[in-house]
């Protein structure tokens, strides 16, 4: 890229663009990293420097950037037609993708409703659950339950069931009331040697059981991120919790909504995180990796039982009056289908198991977990995280003004890493194309970042 044009672009970026989750004043005297191209596991900036995309471009990318089969699928669909509305019209990519999603998701999810991003997939699930109970003659079931530390998107319905104060607290006057219950955080196993993962799950389930016993007549659904709560700090939860949650929802006649927007499509080592607990939800939300992280598309899957409550003569007014301009976009659906073919034909999940094992070994063998200020190193599939503390043994945090996580992010650029933090939690959210050698290199570079930021000697 021409250096003059490069400079002009970055000045225009600061003049016109409002970036997400960003305090723009921090960029008053500095620029965002300008990416010129991407290939495989790497991003390349306008100066030609190479960076590992260790966060999969916001947890989206699966097979690597610029995959030739994905690009070819886009071209083929564009040669046929681009976008058409999905009400009153239909098309092969949307039909075939729905069939394939029903085949690969947990048993019982037989109907597919398309939208365009994770937040909207959640909104659809909330509205479906609410309307289901209204049409089933139980109009009092209007409340929802969510987990402390959970994140389900940034539209107002999704924020109403979000549990991250930093993102959600300000908007409370705009939100509907929902019940918040504790989440079973597996970090408690390390911190409390006397408690097992099963016991931690049971403690959290006891709170939910008590709530259901008192309020289930007014509760429509509980929404959870199965096994891994991302934006709340990479909180990993026991499979026993999901199993107990399914049992309680069935016993108390409450819908279970699984938000697999981030965890779906192999990231946790299984196609869907619910599979770790052998659980089938009533509603499942999908996006991000649905199109291999290449195009916006989302889907909300439901059971036949939920679908049947909407199936009636038009005069009964039970239609689900909800839709989006780009619902079922044919190009996005074609990309999603090609991604699923890649999973099957190239045995993507099977091959990823070697990388998952290599990641576990690298986290242990590298000594990262033994570094001063590092605690709670954890992993699920191709996701790994650890927390940075002033006093790691006593879990005493750094002062907020020190902004250690932000410093690590900036230092990561110097080591060729996109290492985006969640506060003082650092994490890897790796594409499925990552190799064992890549993992070892990424961990080695991360240790160099930590030594620099934390001022540790070799």
C-alpha positions, -999 to 999 in steps of 0.1 A, spaced: 0 0 0 12 35 -8 25 51 24 8 84 16 -26 66 10 -20 46 42 -16 78 62 -46 94 46 -68 63 54 -58 63 91 -65 100 94 -100 94 79 -105 65 103 -99 88 132 -121 115 116 -151 94 106 -152 60 121 -166 50 156 -152 16 164 -170 -9 186 -161 -15 223 -135 13 219 -129 46 238 -121 67 208 -102 93 228 -75 67 232 -69 70 195 -66 107 195 -28 104 190 -25 69 177 -40 47 150 -58 14 148 -39 -13 131 -46 -11 94 -50 -46 79 -44 -49 42 -48 -86 36 -54 -119 54 -44 -155 46 -48 -187 66 -40 -180 102 -24 -146 95 -33 -110 92 -10 -86 74 -9 -48 80 -3 -21 56 34 -22 63 35 -59 55 39 -71 90 24 -105 98 2 -113 129 -12 -145 142 -50 -141 144 -52 -157 178 -88 -145 184 -102 -157 151 -113 -122 142 -137 -119 171 -142 -157 175 -156 -161 139 -130 -175 116 -128 -213 114 -108 -226 84 -84 -197 80 -87 -165 60 -91 -166 22 -99 -203 20 -102 -212 -17 -133 -233 -13 -151 -207 6 -142 -180 -20 -153 -203 -48 -187 -209 -31 -192 -172 -29 -184 -168 -66 -207 -196 -76 -237 -182 -57 -231 -147 -70 -231 -161 -106 -266 -174 -99 -281 -146 -78 -272 -125 -48 -299 -116 -23 -337 -122 -23 -362 -118 4 -370 -150 24 -407 -144 30 -428 -158 2 -397 -168 -17 -371 -195 -10 -338 -209 -25 -317 -240 -25 -288 -228 -2 -313 -218 25 -332 -251 22 -301 -273 21 -284 -255 50 -315 -259 72 -315 -296 65 -278 -299 73 -281 -280 105 -310 -302 117 -288 -332 109 -257 -321 129 -272 -303 159 -284 -321 190 -315 -343 187 -349 -326 185 -339 -293 169 -359 -297 137 -368 -262 126 -345 -234 115 -352 -197 116 -326 -175 99 -314 -140 110 -282 -122 105 -260 -121 137 -257 -135 172 -277 -109 189 -306 -113 165 -304 -151 169 -309 -145 207 -337 -120 202 -355 -146 180 -351 -173 207 -364 -150 234 -394 -139 214 -402 -175 203 -402 -187 239 -423 -158 250 -449 -162 222 -450 -200 227 -462 -196 263 -487 -169 253 -502 -192 226 -502 -222 249 -525 -205 274 -498 -196 300 -496 -158 296 -480 -154 330 -447 -171 318 -430 -139 307 -397 -139 326 -362 -151 317 -332 -163 336 -296 -158 328 -262 -165 344 -240 -140 362 -212 -131 339 -231 -142 308 -231 -123 275 -256 -128 247 -253 -97 225 -259 -60 224 -295 -55 212 -318 -47 241 -334 -81 245 -300 -97 245 -287 -71 270 -317 -78 293 -303 -113 297 -267 -102 300 -247 -105 331 -216 -83 325 -220 -51 344 -194 -32 323 -215 -37 291 -250 -39 305 -254 -18 337 -259 16 320 -289 3 299 -310 -11 328 -337 15 325 -344 3 290 -345 -34 298 -371 -60 308 -366 -77 342 -349 -110 342 -336 -133 370 -298 -136 375 -284 -168 390 -248 -177 399 -226 -195 373 -205 -225 382 -169 -213 375 -144 -241 371 -117 -217 384 -132 -224 419 -119 -260 417 -83 -247 417 -90 -220 443 -110 -242 466 -92 -275 468 -120 -290 489 -146 -287 460 -148 -308 429 -163 -297 396 -194 -317 404 -199 -299 437 -195 -265 421 -221 -275 396 -245 -286 424 -241 -254 443 -251 -234 412 -279 -258 404 -293 -254 440 -298 -216 434 -316 -224 402 -337 -251 417 -348 -227 444 -357 -201 419 -377 -225 397 -395 -239 427 -408 -204 435 -411 -188 401 -413 -214 373 -450 -205 367 -438 -171 355 -405 -181 338 -404 -188 301 -368 -198 296 -332 -198 308 -305 -188 284 -269 -201 288 -236 -202 270 -229 -240 273 -195 -249 288 -178 -216 280 -189 -181 289 -169 -159 266 -171 -121 272 -176 -125 309 -140 -136 312 -137 -170 295 -156 -187 323 -155 -224 318 -183 -245 334 -188 -282 342 -207 -305 319 -226 -316 350 -241 -282 353 -256 -284 318 -269 -319 325 -286 -307 357 -299 -276 340 -316 -298 313 -332 -319 341 -345 -289 359 -359 -272 328 -378 -304 319 -391 -309 355 -403 -273 359 -415 -267 323 -390 -240 314 -373 -237 280 -336 -242 278 -320 -218 253 -284 -227 243 -265 -197 230 -239 -214 208 -231 -183 188 -195 -184 199 -190 -220 209 -206 -237 179 -188 -253 150 -159 -271 166 -143 -245 187 -146 -264 219 -134 -297 204 -169 -309 195 -192 -295 169 -214 -280 196 -206 -273 232 -238 -290 243 -223 -323 231 -198 -322 260 -228 -328 283 -249 -348 259 -277 -323 262 -304 -311 238 -318 -276 243 -352 -264 233 -338 -235 213 -302 -231 200 -287 -199 187 -259 -200 160 -238 -175 142 -201 -165 140 -186 -198 128 -218 -207 109 -203 -192 78 -167 -200 88 -166 -164 100 -167 -150 65 -202 -135 62 -230 -124 85 -256 -151 91 -274 -165 121 -299 -193 128 -322 -201 157 -332 -238 159 -363 -249 177 -380 -282 186 -411 -294 168 -431 -287 200 -423 -250 199 -429 -248 162 -463 -264 165 -475 -236 188 -472 -212 159 -487 -235 133 -524 -226 127 -548 -208 104 -537 -173 96 -568 -159 113 -556 -174 146 -528 -148 145 -502 -172 158 -476 -163 131 -441 -154 143 -441 -118 131 -403 -114 130 -378 -110 103 -347 -93 89 -339 -78 56 -311 -102 50 -328 -133 65 -314 -164 48 -291 -145 25 -283 -170 -3 -246 -161 -5 -241 -165 32 -261 -198 32 -239 -211 3 -208 -203 23 -222 -220 54 -229 -251 33 -194 -252 19 -179 -248 54 -199 -278 66 -187 -298 36 -151 -289 46 -158 -303 81 -170 -336 66 -146 -340 36 -114 -328 53 -122 -343 87 -116 -309 103 -127 -318 138 -107 -350 139 -76 -332 128 -82 -304 153 -78 -329 182 -40 -330 176 -38 -292 179 -60 -293 210 -36 -317 226 -6 -296 215 -22 -265 230 -26 -283 264 10 -295 262 23 -260 253 5 -244 281 20 -268 305 55 -274 291 62 -238 283 61 -227 320 34 -201 312 13 -212 342 43 -208 365 51 -172 356 46 -147 384 12 -129 381 -4 -157 360 -32 -178 374 -61 -200 364 -47 -213 331 -77 -231 315 -86 -247 282 -116 -261 263 -108 -273 228 -90 -246 209 -99 -219 235 -75 -212 263 -73 -184 288 -54 -172 319 -58 -143 343 -32 -117 353 -30 -106 390 -8 -83 411 -7 -112 435 -16 -144 417 -16 -167 448 -41 -145 466 -59 -135 434 -54 -98 441 -59 -78 409 -38 -51 394 -51 -16 399 -75 -7 371 -54 22 360 -24 -1 353 -44 -17 325 -22 -47 322 -44 -65 297 -43 -35 274 -6 -33 277 -3 -69 267 -25 -62 237 -2 -35 225 29 -55 232 14 -84 213 17 -64 180 55 -63 185 55 -101 187 32 -107 158 1 -115 178 -35 -102 179 -39 -108 216 -71 -90 225 -78 -91 263 -109 -91 284 -98 -68 311 -68 -86 326 -78 -119 312 -58 -130 281 -70 -158 259 -65 -177 226 -96 -184 205 -78 -203 177 -91 -212 142 -95 -249 134 -67 -247 108 -41 -239 136 -14 -265 137 6 -279 166 37 -259 155 15 -228 153 4 -233 189 39 -237 202 50 -206 185 20 -186 197 26 -196 233 63 -188 231 55 -154 217 29 -148 244 54 -156 271 77 -130 256 48 -105 257 42 -113 294 78 -110 304 80 -76 287 47 -62 302 52 -77 337 89 -68 336 100 -104 344 136 -115 339 144 -145 318 
